[in-house]
Amino acid sequence: MRIEKERFKKMFPHLAEEMEKGEHSVTITSVKFNNEVAENAPSRMFEGYDPDVIDFLRRCDNEKQAEEIISYLEIKKEISEEYAERLRKQLKERGVRSFGPKKENDYYLKKAGY
């Protein structure tokens, strides 16, 4: 169905305004046309996703845990010394929640809709 933009604005002024601003958006990762297949298909939202240091830091409850994560990844050479220092500086100045809200247990399962 195709509708002219101006007609859409007249019919749905608030929705049109929200769409233009782009403030509320939902990412669609797939479209399935067979309901039975769709209901039984596992979500592939995080398929192949490899958590990074920020993901691990968001699991931490406090600065001590975050420092342990940074040190571990630095020793394992998974992050550079420079990046580790930037993370430490941010941790010291703005705290562990400056990396984002805490990722609770089953974070990815919940995000994937399980």
Biopython code that builds the backbone (N, CA, C, O; Angstrom):
import numpy as np
from Bio.PDB.StructureBuilder import StructureBuilder

atoms = [
    (1, "MET", "N", (0.853, -1.176, 0.000)),
    (1, "MET", "CA", (0.000, 0.000, 0.000)),
    (1, "MET", "C", (0.894, 1.232, 0.000)),
    (1, "MET", "O", (1.825, 1.349, 0.797)),
    (2, "ARG", "N", (0.602, 2.108, -0.873)),
    (2, "ARG", "CA", (1.378, 3.332, -0.983)),
    (2, "ARG", "C", (0.472, 4.507, -0.619)),
    (2, "ARG", "O", (-0.693, 4.548, -1.017)),
    (3, "ILE", "N", (1.009, 5.453, 0.132)),
    (3, "ILE", "CA", (0.225, 6.614, 0.548)),
    (3, "ILE", "C", (1.114, 7.848, 0.428)),
    (3, "ILE", "O", (2.306, 7.798, 0.729)),
    (4, "GLU", "N", (0.534, 8.925, -0.005)),
    (4, "GLU", "CA", (1.293, 10.170, -0.144)),
    (4, "GLU", "C", (1.666, 10.692, 1.245)),
    (4, "GLU", "O", (0.902, 10.569, 2.202)),
    (5, "LYS", "N", (2.842, 11.268, 1.324)),
    (5, "LYS", "CA", (3.364, 11.739, 2.607)),
    (5, "LYS", "C", (2.437, 12.770, 3.252)),
    (5, "LYS", "O", (2.160, 12.683, 4.448)),
    (6, "GLU", "N", (1.964, 13.728, 2.491)),
    (6, "GLU", "CA", (1.104, 14.770, 3.050)),
    (6, "GLU", "C", (-0.223, 14.191, 3.537)),
    (6, "GLU", "O", (-0.749, 14.614, 4.567)),
    (7, "ARG", "N", (-0.756, 13.237, 2.804)),
    (7, "ARG", "CA", (-2.004, 12.600, 3.229)),
    (7, "ARG", "C", (-1.763, 11.820, 4.531)),
    (7, "ARG", "O", (-2.592, 11.840, 5.441)),
    (8, "PHE", "N", (-0.625, 11.142, 4.601)),
    (8, "PHE", "CA", (-0.283, 10.405, 5.815)),
    (8, "PHE", "C", (-0.202, 11.357, 7.003)),
    (8, "PHE", "O", (-0.696, 11.047, 8.087)),
    (9, "LYS", "N", (0.424, 12.524, 6.797)),
    (9, "LYS", "CA", (0.548, 13.510, 7.884)),
    (9, "LYS", "C", (-0.812, 13.986, 8.363)),
    (9, "LYS", "O", (-1.023, 14.174, 9.561)),
    (10, "LYS", "N", (-1.748, 14.184, 7.416)),
    (10, "LYS", "CA", (-3.089, 14.625, 7.806)),
    (10, "LYS", "C", (-3.821, 13.549, 8.579)),
    (10, "LYS", "O", (-4.529, 13.834, 9.546)),
    (11, "MET", "N", (-3.644, 12.293, 8.142)),
    (11, "MET", "CA", (-4.360, 11.189, 8.780)),
    (11, "MET", "C", (-3.752, 10.828, 10.144)),
    (11, "MET", "O", (-4.475, 10.504, 11.086)),
    (12, "PHE", "N", (-2.435, 10.887, 10.236)),
    (12, "PHE", "CA", (-1.741, 10.461, 11.455)),
    (12, "PHE", "C", (-0.675, 11.492, 11.833)),
    (12, "PHE", "O", (0.520, 11.214, 11.731)),
    (13, "PRO", "N", (-1.103, 12.683, 12.269)),
    (13, "PRO", "CA", (-0.121, 13.753, 12.510)),
    (13, "PRO", "C", (0.930, 13.417, 13.575)),
    (13, "PRO", "O", (2.107, 13.735, 13.405)),
    (14, "HIS", "N", (0.518, 12.789, 14.646)),
    (14, "HIS", "CA", (1.482, 12.478, 15.715)),
    (14, "HIS", "C", (2.450, 11.379, 15.292)),
    (14, "HIS", "O", (3.650, 11.454, 15.556)),
    (15, "LEU", "N", (1.913, 10.370, 14.638)),
    (15, "LEU", "CA", (2.770, 9.288, 14.159)),
    (15, "LEU", "C", (3.766, 9.815, 13.121)),
    (15, "LEU", "O", (4.940, 9.447, 13.132)),
    (16, "ALA", "N", (3.283, 10.679, 12.229)),
    (16, "ALA", "CA", (4.166, 11.261, 11.212)),
    (16, "ALA", "C", (5.279, 12.077, 11.866)),
    (16, "ALA", "O", (6.431, 12.024, 11.435)),
    (17, "GLU", "N", (4.928, 12.829, 12.903)),
    (17, "GLU", "CA", (5.923, 13.633, 13.611)),
    (17, "GLU", "C", (6.965, 12.738, 14.282)),
    (17, "GLU", "O", (8.163, 13.015, 14.217)),
    (18, "GLU", "N", (6.503, 11.663, 14.927)),
    (18, "GLU", "CA", (7.444, 10.740, 15.577)),
    (18, "GLU", "C", (8.366, 10.087, 14.555)),
    (18, "GLU", "O", (9.558, 9.911, 14.811)),
    (19, "MET", "N", (7.823, 9.733, 13.413)),
    (19, "MET", "CA", (8.633, 9.090, 12.380)),
    (19, "MET", "C", (9.681, 10.052, 11.831)),
    (19, "MET", "O", (10.819, 9.661, 11.575)),
    (20, "GLU", "N", (9.293, 11.303, 11.654)),
    (20, "GLU", "CA", (10.244, 12.286, 11.128)),
    (20, "GLU", "C", (11.377, 12.555, 12.110)),
    (20, "GLU", "O", (12.527, 12.744, 11.714)),
    (21, "LYS", "N", (11.037, 12.571, 13.390)),
    (21, "LYS", "CA", (12.059, 12.810, 14.408)),
    (21, "LYS", "C", (12.950, 11.595, 14.605)),
    (21, "LYS", "O", (14.117, 11.730, 14.975)),
    (22, "GLY", "N", (12.410, 10.417, 14.362)),
    (22, "GLY", "CA", (13.190, 9.188, 14.517)),
    (22, "GLY", "C", (13.512, 8.866, 15.955)),
    (22, "GLY", "O", (14.461, 8.134, 16.233)),
    (23, "GLU", "N", (12.722, 9.411, 16.884)),
    (23, "GLU", "CA", (13.002, 9.198, 18.305)),
    (23, "GLU", "C", (12.652, 7.790, 18.765)),
    (23, "GLU", "O", (13.322, 7.231, 19.634)),
    (24, "HIS", "N", (11.625, 7.228, 18.196)),
    (24, "HIS", "CA", (11.180, 5.895, 18.607)),
    (24, "HIS", "C", (11.341, 4.971, 17.409)),
    (24, "HIS", "O", (10.609, 5.073, 16.425)),
    (25, "SER", "N", (12.291, 4.086, 17.507)),
    (25, "SER", "CA", (12.501, 3.170, 16.390)),
    (25, "SER", "C", (12.702, 1.754, 16.913)),
    (25, "SER", "O", (13.133, 1.537, 18.045)),
    (26, "VAL", "N", (12.389, 0.836, 16.080)),
    (26, "VAL", "CA", (12.553, -0.577, 16.395)),
    (26, "VAL", "C", (13.329, -1.198, 15.245)),
    (26, "VAL", "O", (12.991, -1.008, 14.076)),
    (27, "THR", "N", (14.360, -1.933, 15.586)),
    (27, "THR", "CA", (15.138, -2.599, 14.560)),
    (27, "THR", "C", (14.475, -3.926, 14.205)),
    (27, "THR", "O", (14.188, -4.743, 15.079)),
    (28, "ILE", "N", (14.243, -4.123, 12.948)),
    (28, "ILE", "CA", (13.673, -5.383, 12.473)),
    (28, "ILE", "C", (14.819, -6.181, 11.878)),
    (28, "ILE", "O", (15.456, -5.764, 10.911)),
    (29, "THR", "N", (15.066, -7.337, 12.477)),
    (29, "THR", "CA", (16.211, -8.129, 12.035)),
    (29, "THR", "C", (15.828, -9.195, 11.024)),
    (29, "THR", "O", (16.690, -9.714, 10.314)),
    (30, "SER", "N", (14.546, -9.528, 10.952)),
    (30, "SER", "CA", (14.125, -10.513, 9.962)),
    (30, "SER", "C", (12.628, -10.430, 9.761)),
    (30, "SER", "O", (11.897, -9.894, 10.593)),
    (31, "VAL", "N", (12.192, -10.968, 8.650)),
    (31, "VAL", "CA", (10.766, -11.042, 8.334)),
    (31, "VAL", "C", (10.483, -12.464, 7.901)),
    (31, "VAL", "O", (11.149, -12.995, 7.012)),
    (32, "LYS", "N", (9.496, -13.080, 8.528)),
    (32, "LYS", "CA", (9.125, -14.446, 8.169)),
    (32, "LYS", "C", (7.677, -14.448, 7.723)),
    (32, "LYS", "O", (6.821, -13.869, 8.391)),
    (33, "PHE", "N", (7.395, -15.090, 6.604)),
    (33, "PHE", "CA", (6.054, -15.091, 6.046)),
    (33, "PHE", "C", (5.259, -16.332, 6.429)),
    (33, "PHE", "O", (4.049, -16.388, 6.211)),
    (34, "ASN", "N", (5.931, -17.324, 6.995)),
    (34, "ASN", "CA", (5.249, -18.536, 7.428)),
    (34, "ASN", "C", (5.163, -18.501, 8.951)),
    (34, "ASN", "O", (6.181, -18.610, 9.634)),
    (35, "ASN", "N", (3.935, -18.349, 9.490)),
    (35, "ASN", "CA", (3.765, -18.205, 10.942)),
    (35, "ASN", "C", (4.322, -19.389, 11.716)),
    (35, "ASN", "O", (4.934, -19.202, 12.768)),
    (36, "GLU", "N", (4.121, -20.601, 11.218)),
    (36, "GLU", "CA", (4.607, -21.778, 11.944)),
    (36, "GLU", "C", (6.128, -21.755, 12.038)),
    (36, "GLU", "O", (6.692, -22.024, 13.099)),
    (37, "VAL", "N", (6.780, -21.439, 10.947)),
    (37, "VAL", "CA", (8.244, -21.353, 10.934)),
    (37, "VAL", "C", (8.698, -20.214, 11.840)),
    (37, "VAL", "O", (9.661, -20.363, 12.593)),
    (38, "ALA", "N", (8.016, -19.093, 11.768)),
    (38, "ALA", "CA", (8.399, -17.923, 12.567)),
    (38, "ALA", "C", (8.291, -18.202, 14.058)),
    (38, "ALA", "O", (9.170, -17.813, 14.828)),
    (39, "GLU", "N", (7.223, -18.870, 14.471)),
    (39, "GLU", "CA", (7.025, -19.165, 15.890)),
    (39, "GLU", "C", (8.094, -20.103, 16.429)),
    (39, "GLU", "O", (8.458, -20.008, 17.601)),
    (40, "ASN", "N", (8.596, -20.993, 15.610)),
    (40, "ASN", "CA", (9.563, -21.981, 16.066)),
    (40, "ASN", "C", (11.016, -21.602, 15.786)),
    (40, "ASN", "O", (11.936, -22.293, 16.222)),
    (41, "ALA", "N", (11.215, -20.529, 15.076)),
    (41, "ALA", "CA", (12.582, -20.133, 14.716)),
    (41, "ALA", "C", (13.271, -19.447, 15.885)),
    (41, "ALA", "O", (12.694, -18.562, 16.515)),
    (42, "PRO", "N", (14.483, -19.844, 16.173)),
    (42, "PRO", "CA", (15.227, -19.134, 17.219)),
    (42, "PRO", "C", (15.614, -17.748, 16.720)),
    (42, "PRO", "O", (15.835, -17.539, 15.527)),
    (43, "SER", "N", (15.688, -16.830, 17.633)),
    (43, "SER", "CA", (16.109, -15.484, 17.261)),
    (43, "SER", "C", (17.578, -15.497, 16.884)),
    (43, "SER", "O", (18.391, -16.132, 17.556)),
    (44, "ARG", "N", (17.912, -14.816, 15.839)),
    (44, "ARG", "CA", (19.304, -14.736, 15.401)),
    (44, "ARG", "C", (19.871, -13.350, 15.674)),
    (44, "ARG", "O", (20.880, -12.939, 15.101)),
    (45, "MET", "N", (19.188, -12.644, 16.569)),
    (45, "MET", "CA", (19.566, -11.272, 16.868)),
    (45, "MET", "C", (21.027, -11.151, 17.276)),
    (45, "MET", "O", (21.701, -10.202, 16.876)),
    (46, "PHE", "N", (21.530, -12.103, 18.070)),
    (46, "PHE", "CA", (22.903, -12.020, 18.551)),
    (46, "PHE", "C", (23.790, -13.096, 17.948)),
    (46, "PHE", "O", (24.889, -13.351, 18.440)),
    (47, "GLU", "N", (23.314, -13.722, 16.888)),
    (47, "GLU", "CA", (24.105, -14.765, 16.237)),
    (47, "GLU", "C", (25.430, -14.173, 15.753)),
    (47, "GLU", "O", (25.450, -13.176, 15.032)),
    (48, "GLY", "N", (26.511, -14.790, 16.154)),
    (48, "GLY", "CA", (27.824, -14.319, 15.743)),
    (48, "GLY", "C", (28.317, -13.121, 16.536)),
    (48, "GLY", "O", (29.413, -12.616, 16.292)),
    (49, "TYR", "N", (27.503, -12.664, 17.492)),
    (49, "TYR", "CA", (27.886, -11.497, 18.274)),
    (49, "TYR", "C", (28.984, -11.878, 19.260)),
    (49, "TYR", "O", (28.869, -12.872, 19.977)),
    (50, "ASP", "N", (30.024, -11.101, 19.291)),
    (50, "ASP", "CA", (31.150, -11.355, 20.173)),
    (50, "ASP", "C", (31.226, -10.202, 21.174)),
    (50, "ASP", "O", (31.574, -9.085, 20.791)),
    (51, "PRO", "N", (30.909, -10.447, 22.438)),
    (51, "PRO", "CA", (30.924, -9.351, 23.415)),
    (51, "PRO", "C", (32.292, -8.686, 23.501)),
    (51, "PRO", "O", (33.325, -9.350, 23.401)),
    (52, "ASP", "N", (32.289, -7.387, 23.685)),
    (52, "ASP", "CA", (33.547, -6.664, 23.825)),
    (52, "ASP", "C", (33.731, -6.238, 25.286)),
    (52, "ASP", "O", (32.925, -6.578, 26.152)),
    (53, "VAL", "N", (34.793, -5.496, 25.537)),
    (53, "VAL", "CA", (35.114, -5.111, 26.910)),
    (53, "VAL", "C", (33.985, -4.314, 27.553)),
    (53, "VAL", "O", (33.737, -4.455, 28.751)),
    (54, "ILE", "N", (33.304, -3.490, 26.787)),
    (54, "ILE", "CA", (32.196, -2.707, 27.339)),
    (54, "ILE", "C", (31.066, -3.632, 27.799)),
    (54, "ILE", "O", (30.449, -3.399, 28.838)),
    (55, "ASP", "N", (30.806, -4.664, 27.030)),
    (55, "ASP", "CA", (29.779, -5.630, 27.452)),
    (55, "ASP", "C", (30.146, -6.258, 28.791)),
    (55, "ASP", "O", (29.291, -6.417, 29.662)),
    (56, "PHE", "N", (31.406, -6.610, 28.953)),
    (56, "PHE", "CA", (31.848, -7.202, 30.223)),
    (56, "PHE", "C", (31.779, -6.182, 31.362)),
    (56, "PHE", "O", (31.379, -6.513, 32.478)),
    (57, "LEU", "N", (32.166, -4.957, 31.075)),
    (57, "LEU", "CA", (32.129, -3.924, 32.119)),
    (57, "LEU", "C", (30.696, -3.640, 32.569)),
    (57, "LEU", "O", (30.451, -3.322, 33.733)),
    (58, "ARG", "N", (29.776, -3.755, 31.650)),
    (58, "ARG", "CA", (28.373, -3.514, 32.007)),
    (58, "ARG", "C", (27.805, -4.612, 32.897)),
    (58, "ARG", "O", (26.734, -4.439, 33.479)),
    (59, "ARG", "N", (28.495, -5.726, 33.011)),
    (59, "ARG", "CA", (28.074, -6.807, 33.916)),
    (59, "ARG", "C", (28.554, -6.564, 35.350)),
    (59, "ARG", "O", (28.066, -7.194, 36.288)),
    (60, "CYS", "N", (29.502, -5.656, 35.510)),
    (60, "CYS", "CA", (30.129, -5.429, 36.816)),
    (60, "CYS", "C", (29.188, -4.686, 37.765)),
    (60, "CYS", "O", (28.373, -3.859, 37.356)),
    (61, "ASP", "N", (29.337, -5.017, 39.043)),
    (61, "ASP", "CA", (28.553, -4.339, 40.077)),
    (61, "ASP", "C", (29.289, -3.145, 40.668)),
    (61, "ASP", "O", (28.673, -2.239, 41.229)),
    (62, "ASN", "N", (30.627, -3.152, 40.535)),
    (62, "ASN", "CA", (31.385, -2.064, 41.156)),
    (62, "ASN", "C", (32.706, -1.821, 40.411)),
    (62, "ASN", "O", (33.064, -2.558, 39.492)),
    (63, "GLU", "N", (33.402, -0.790, 40.824)),
    (63, "GLU", "CA", (34.642, -0.382, 40.162)),
    (63, "GLU", "C", (35.737, -1.443, 40.293)),
    (63, "GLU", "O", (36.539, -1.622, 39.377)),
    (64, "LYS", "N", (35.772, -2.139, 41.419)),
    (64, "LYS", "CA", (36.789, -3.168, 41.623)),
    (64, "LYS", "C", (36.647, -4.282, 40.585)),
    (64, "LYS", "O", (37.634, -4.720, 39.994)),
    (65, "GLN", "N", (35.437, -4.724, 40.373)),
    (65, "GLN", "CA", (35.198, -5.758, 39.364)),
    (65, "GLN", "C", (35.581, -5.250, 37.972)),
    (65, "GLN", "O", (36.183, -5.976, 37.181)),
    (66, "ALA", "N", (35.228, -4.001, 37.686)),
    (66, "ALA", "CA", (35.533, -3.424, 36.371)),
    (66, "ALA", "C", (37.048, -3.359, 36.157)),
    (66, "ALA", "O", (37.538, -3.662, 35.069)),
    (67, "GLU", "N", (37.781, -2.964, 37.194)),
    (67, "GLU", "CA", (39.240, -2.905, 37.082)),
    (67, "GLU", "C", (39.816, -4.291, 36.813)),
    (67, "GLU", "O", (40.758, -4.427, 36.032)),
    (68, "GLU", "N", (39.263, -5.314, 37.447)),
    (68, "GLU", "CA", (39.716, -6.682, 37.199)),
    (68, "GLU", "C", (39.495, -7.084, 35.744)),
    (68, "GLU", "O", (40.347, -7.736, 35.142)),
    (69, "ILE", "N", (38.375, -6.705, 35.192)),
    (69, "ILE", "CA", (38.070, -7.026, 33.785)),
    (69, "ILE", "C", (39.073, -6.320, 32.866)),
    (69, "ILE", "O", (39.634, -6.934, 31.958)),
    (70, "ILE", "N", (39.288, -5.042, 33.110)),
    (70, "ILE", "CA", (40.216, -4.276, 32.271)),
    (70, "ILE", "C", (41.611, -4.892, 32.345)),
    (70, "ILE", "O", (42.254, -5.101, 31.316)),
    (71, "SER", "N", (42.078, -5.182, 33.553)),
    (71, "SER", "CA", (43.422, -5.761, 33.723)),
    (71, "SER", "C", (43.533, -7.116, 33.032)),
    (71, "SER", "O", (44.523, -7.397, 32.356)),
    (72, "TYR", "N", (42.526, -7.941, 33.204)),
    (72, "TYR", "CA", (42.549, -9.277, 32.594)),
    (72, "TYR", "C", (42.651, -9.168, 31.071)),
    (72, "TYR", "O", (43.486, -9.829, 30.454)),
    (73, "LEU", "N", (41.809, -8.343, 30.473)),
    (73, "LEU", "CA", (41.814, -8.214, 29.006)),
    (73, "LEU", "C", (43.097, -7.556, 28.507)),
    (73, "LEU", "O", (43.552, -7.838, 27.398)),
    (74, "GLU", "N", (43.678, -6.682, 29.322)),
    (74, "GLU", "CA", (44.953, -6.056, 28.956)),
    (74, "GLU", "C", (46.080, -7.091, 28.994)),
    (74, "GLU", "O", (46.902, -7.149, 28.080)),
    (75, "ILE", "N", (46.118, -7.901, 30.045)),
    (75, "ILE", "CA", (47.151, -8.944, 30.157)),
    (75, "ILE", "C", (47.021, -9.960, 29.031)),
    (75, "ILE", "O", (48.024, -10.436, 28.499)),
    (76, "LYS", "N", (45.785, -10.292, 28.670)),
    (76, "LYS", "CA", (45.539, -11.258, 27.586)),
    (76, "LYS", "C", (45.737, -10.643, 26.206)),
    (76, "LYS", "O", (45.592, -11.320, 25.189)),
    (77, "LYS", "N", (46.075, -9.338, 26.178)),
    (77, "LYS", "CA", (46.299, -8.599, 24.932)),
    (77, "LYS", "C", (45.039, -8.517, 24.067)),
    (77, "LYS", "O", (45.117, -8.406, 22.844)),
    (78, "GLU", "N", (43.888, -8.573, 24.719)),
    (78, "GLU", "CA", (42.633, -8.420, 23.983)),
    (78, "GLU", "C", (42.258, -6.957, 23.845)),
    (78, "GLU", "O", (41.433, -6.596, 23.005)),
    (79, "ILE", "N", (42.863, -6.118, 24.669)),
    (79, "ILE", "CA", (42.758, -4.664, 24.508)),
    (79, "ILE", "C", (44.160, -4.091, 24.666)),
    (79, "ILE", "O", (45.010, -4.669, 25.343)),
    (80, "SER", "N", (44.386, -2.954, 24.036)),
    (80, "SER", "CA", (45.707, -2.337, 24.110)),
    (80, "SER", "C", (45.901, -1.630, 25.446)),
    (80, "SER", "O", (44.938, -1.352, 26.160)),
    (81, "GLU", "N", (47.160, -1.343, 25.776)),
    (81, "GLU", "CA", (47.448, -0.611, 27.003)),
    (81, "GLU", "C", (46.803, 0.772, 26.971)),
    (81, "GLU", "O", (46.296, 1.258, 27.983)),
    (82, "GLU", "N", (46.829, 1.397, 25.796)),
    (82, "GLU", "CA", (46.236, 2.739, 25.664)),
    (82, "GLU", "C", (44.726, 2.699, 25.908)),
    (82, "GLU", "O", (44.175, 3.550, 26.607)),
    (83, "TYR", "N", (44.077, 1.707, 25.325)),
    (83, "TYR", "CA", (42.633, 1.590, 25.514)),
    (83, "TYR", "C", (42.324, 1.264, 26.975)),
    (83, "TYR", "O", (41.368, 1.791, 27.544)),
    (84, "ALA", "N", (43.131, 0.401, 27.573)),
    (84, "ALA", "CA", (42.936, 0.064, 28.986)),
    (84, "ALA", "C", (43.045, 1.320, 29.852)),
    (84, "ALA", "O", (42.258, 1.512, 30.779)),
    (85, "GLU", "N", (44.018, 2.165, 29.546)),
    (85, "GLU", "CA", (44.179, 3.398, 30.330)),
    (85, "GLU", "C", (42.992, 4.335, 30.148)),
    (85, "GLU", "O", (42.547, 4.968, 31.106)),
    (86, "ARG", "N", (42.478, 4.428, 28.928)),
    (86, "ARG", "CA", (41.285, 5.269, 28.703)),
    (86, "ARG", "C", (40.088, 4.728, 29.490)),
    (86, "ARG", "O", (39.314, 5.494, 30.065)),
    (87, "LEU", "N", (39.947, 3.399, 29.507)),
    (87, "LEU", "CA", (38.845, 2.797, 30.269)),
    (87, "LEU", "C", (39.011, 3.058, 31.759)),
    (87, "LEU", "O", (38.041, 3.361, 32.455)),
    (88, "ARG", "N", (40.249, 2.939, 32.249)),
    (88, "ARG", "CA", (40.510, 3.198, 33.678)),
    (88, "ARG", "C", (40.200, 4.651, 34.036)),
    (88, "ARG", "O", (39.626, 4.940, 35.086)),
    (89, "LYS", "N", (40.585, 5.541, 33.157)),
    (89, "LYS", "CA", (40.328, 6.970, 33.396)),
    (89, "LYS", "C", (38.820, 7.219, 33.470)),
    (89, "LYS", "O", (38.341, 7.913, 34.367)),
    (90, "GLN", "N", (38.086, 6.653, 32.531)),
    (90, "GLN", "CA", (36.629, 6.812, 32.544)),
    (90, "GLN", "C", (36.033, 6.190, 33.800)),
    (90, "GLN", "O", (35.141, 6.762, 34.427)),
    (91, "LEU", "N", (36.532, 5.021, 34.156)),
    (91, "LEU", "CA", (36.045, 4.327, 35.352)),
    (91, "LEU", "C", (36.275, 5.175, 36.598)),
    (91, "LEU", "O", (35.389, 5.309, 37.442)),
    (92, "LYS", "N", (37.474, 5.744, 36.704)),
    (92, "LYS", "CA", (37.813, 6.548, 37.876)),
    (92, "LYS", "C", (37.007, 7.845, 37.944)),
    (92, "LYS", "O", (36.532, 8.248, 39.005)),
    (93, "GLU", "N", (36.867, 8.485, 36.782)),
    (93, "GLU", "CA", (36.197, 9.788, 36.756)),
    (93, "GLU", "C", (34.670, 9.705, 36.773)),
    (93, "GLU", "O", (33.999, 10.544, 37.374)),
    (94, "ARG", "N", (34.130, 8.678, 36.104)),
    (94, "ARG", "CA", (32.669, 8.659, 35.954)),
    (94, "ARG", "C", (31.976, 7.403, 36.477)),
    (94, "ARG", "O", (30.748, 7.316, 36.463)),
    (95, "GLY", "N", (32.765, 6.434, 36.938)),
    (95, "GLY", "CA", (32.162, 5.245, 37.540)),
    (95, "GLY", "C", (31.804, 4.155, 36.550)),
    (95, "GLY", "O", (31.828, 4.355, 35.336)),
    (96, "VAL", "N", (31.470, 2.997, 37.099)),
    (96, "VAL", "CA", (31.215, 1.818, 36.273)),
    (96, "VAL", "C", (29.956, 1.960, 35.412)),
    (96, "VAL", "O", (29.891, 1.395, 34.321)),
    (97, "ARG", "N", (28.969, 2.700, 35.886)),
    (97, "ARG", "CA", (27.727, 2.847, 35.100)),
    (97, "ARG", "C", (27.904, 3.808, 33.925)),
    (97, "ARG", "O", (26.998, 3.949, 33.105)),
    (98, "SER", "N", (29.045, 4.462, 33.835)),
    (98, "SER", "CA", (29.284, 5.336, 32.682)),
    (98, "SER", "C", (29.460, 4.512, 31.407)),
    (98, "SER", "O", (29.393, 5.052, 30.303)),
    (99, "PHE", "N", (29.685, 3.206, 31.556)),
    (99, "PHE", "CA", (29.809, 2.339, 30.384)),
    (99, "PHE", "C", (28.448, 1.858, 29.880)),
    (99, "PHE", "O", (28.348, 1.220, 28.833)),
    (100, "GLY", "N", (27.425, 2.172, 30.633)),
    (100, "GLY", "CA", (26.076, 1.788, 30.228)),
    (100, "GLY", "C", (25.353, 1.127, 31.379)),
    (100, "GLY", "O", (25.963, 0.765, 32.385)),
    (101, "PRO", "N", (24.040, 0.970, 31.224)),
    (101, "PRO", "CA", (23.280, 0.327, 32.301)),
    (101, "PRO", "C", (23.727, -1.116, 32.509)),
    (101, "PRO", "O", (24.231, -1.760, 31.588)),
    (102, "LYS", "N", (23.541, -1.607, 33.706)),
    (102, "LYS", "CA", (23.980, -2.963, 34.042)),
    (102, "LYS", "C", (23.240, -3.989, 33.194)),
    (102, "LYS", "O", (22.025, -3.922, 33.008)),
    (103, "LYS", "N", (24.018, -4.936, 32.687)),
    (103, "LYS", "CA", (23.431, -6.069, 31.969)),
    (103, "LYS", "C", (23.208, -7.177, 32.984)),
    (103, "LYS", "O", (24.155, -7.784, 33.482)),
    (104, "GLU", "N", (21.952, -7.425, 33.277)),
    (104, "GLU", "CA", (21.590, -8.450, 34.260)),
    (104, "GLU", "C", (21.676, -9.838, 33.632)),
    (104, "GLU", "O", (21.917, -9.981, 32.433)),
    (105, "ASN", "N", (21.477, -10.850, 34.463)),
    (105, "ASN", "CA", (21.461, -12.230, 33.967)),
    (105, "ASN", "C", (20.422, -12.368, 32.847)),
    (105, "ASN", "O", (19.378, -11.716, 32.865)),
    (106, "ASP", "N", (20.727, -13.210, 31.897)),
    (106, "ASP", "CA", (19.838, -13.491, 30.757)),
    (106, "ASP", "C", (19.568, -12.255, 29.893)),
    (106, "ASP", "O", (18.551, -12.189, 29.202)),
    (107, "TYR", "N", (20.468, -11.290, 29.933)),
    (107, "TYR", "CA", (20.283, -10.057, 29.164)),
    (107, "TYR", "C", (20.009, -10.346, 27.694)),
    (107, "TYR", "O", (19.060, -9.818, 27.115)),
    (108, "TYR", "N", (20.847, -11.187, 27.097)),
    (108, "TYR", "CA", (20.713, -11.442, 25.664)),
    (108, "TYR", "C", (19.471, -12.265, 25.354)),
    (108, "TYR", "O", (18.838, -12.066, 24.317)),
    (109, "LEU", "N", (19.123, -13.178, 26.232)),
    (109, "LEU", "CA", (17.904, -13.970, 26.020)),
    (109, "LEU", "C", (16.681, -13.065, 26.053)),
    (109, "LEU", "O", (15.780, -13.188, 25.223)),
    (110, "LYS", "N", (16.659, -12.154, 27.024)),
    (110, "LYS", "CA", (15.522, -11.241, 27.127)),
    (110, "LYS", "C", (15.454, -10.310, 25.928)),
    (110, "LYS", "O", (14.372, -10.048, 25.402)),
    (111, "LYS", "N", (16.604, -9.810, 25.495)),
    (111, "LYS", "CA", (16.627, -8.925, 24.330)),
    (111, "LYS", "C", (16.177, -9.648, 23.069)),
    (111, "LYS", "O", (15.582, -9.055, 22.169)),
    (112, "ALA", "N", (16.474, -10.946, 23.024)),
    (112, "ALA", "CA", (16.088, -11.738, 21.848)),
    (112, "ALA", "C", (14.641, -12.195, 21.931)),
    (112, "ALA", "O", (14.128, -12.803, 20.992)),
    (113, "GLY", "N", (13.977, -11.907, 23.048)),
    (113, "GLY", "CA", (12.565, -12.214, 23.164)),
    (113, "GLY", "C", (12.237, -13.553, 23.790)),
    (113, "GLY", "O", (11.126, -14.060, 23.637)),
    (114, "TYR", "N", (13.207, -14.133, 24.501)),
    (114, "TYR", "CA", (12.910, -15.420, 25.170)),
    (114, "TYR", "C", (12.421, -15.200, 26.587)),
    (114, "TYR", "O", (12.126, -16.163, 27.295)),
]
sb = StructureBuilder()
sb.init_structure("model")
sb.init_model(0)
sb.init_chain("A")
sb.init_seg("    ")
for serial, (resi, resn, name, xyz) in enumerate(atoms, 1):
    if name == "N":
        sb.init_residue(resn, " ", resi, " ")
    sb.init_atom(name, np.array(xyz, "f"), 0.0, 1.0, " ", f" {name:<3s}", serial, name[0])
structure = sb.get_structure()
